[in-house]
């Protein structure tokens, strides 16, 4: 199964971290938990914060201009990350790079020849990424020097993510694709802290929030782990033909995921129940949804993105992207999505198309930070789009 799996950097990128509040006029429903806080001007996973909710700190301009384009040297499979005034990217021939405000490399590193297809993670000045040979690497984000490696034992398809360890230490969780076992290692040392039993193939990425890790699998279920007591997960059964091969977006106790059968599913992971399902298409929906206070935006292999009422699961609008859309981003009152090789912006409330630009034949899901869009592409480039 397939997963879906990006400058001028504004001066504010290096500013102190600010928590983003919901935009005025878009108050959250009273019965919904608050979305995870995002950090201003930064993008720590392929879908924003560690909850993978795909919400950016501010909207890009309605007509972004190409700010710079970096030639990585090989296909870029995963979304660039943005942190500490830098853009981080990895490519299909084992290379990693940190780019400065002008798109020029600050450092580059070569970590063997195995492709990096899984999304990267930025955590506490550390870059974490897994390759197709099943090796998880940790690099010092300032210098590019290797800190440690950990052998998962199988292909790493999904992004690593952050968890809390006892004593306030940070840990990293990563999935073994073929068997679905979840490995947790210490961020500083790379030493294994715990590992869950094998259960089913998992092609997606785990999300992390408030002591929970949530992921989907080919077992047509969401699996909810308590990181304080990792073991057998609490499962939310999604029904037949509901395999999940993308990331699960978390907002409070609510989880949102697309399925092989084309459904968008919302679940309460604390209560272990499905809240609603939306079945507008029977095409696969493996992109990670973006979850705003009132609207959920998700992409489907039917070529469309959908704006969905978060409380009821009712589709409010749909927009044709003309290709195969990846994981969308909610950025203020805009939706940013890459579809095949085209970058597009839609109005969040109405779904009207505002802008588009050709990037390449195929592009990664976008990162949006500080009002700038970053995208990687199959032609081996990373580009930044914003206001000159």
Beta strands, then each sheet from edge to edge (+ up, - down):
strand 1: 55-56
strand 2: 65-71
strand 3: 81-83
strand 4: 86-90
strand 5: 95-99
strand 6: 105-110
strand 7: 121-123
strand 8: 126-130
strand 9: 135-140
strand 10: 146-151
strand 11: 161-164
strand 12: 170-175
strand 13: 182-186
strand 14: 192-195
strand 15: 207-209
strand 16: 212-216
strand 17: 221-226
strand 18: 234-237
strand 19: 249-251
strand 20: 254-258
strand 21: 264-268
strand 22: 273-278
strand 23: 290-291
strand 24: 295-299
strand 25: 304-309
strand 26: 315-320
strand 27: 329-331
strand 28: 334-339
strand 29: 342-347
strand 30: 353-358
strand 31: 367-369
strand 32: 372-376
strand 33: 381-386
sheet 1: 1+ 27+ 28- 29+ 30-
sheet 2: 2+ 33- 32+ 31-
sheet 3: 3+ 4- 5+ 6-
sheet 4: 7+ 8- 9+ 10-
sheet 5: 11+ 12- 13+ 14-
sheet 6: 15+ 16- 17+ 18-
sheet 7: 19+ 20- 21+ 22-
sheet 8: 23+ 24- 25+ 26-
end
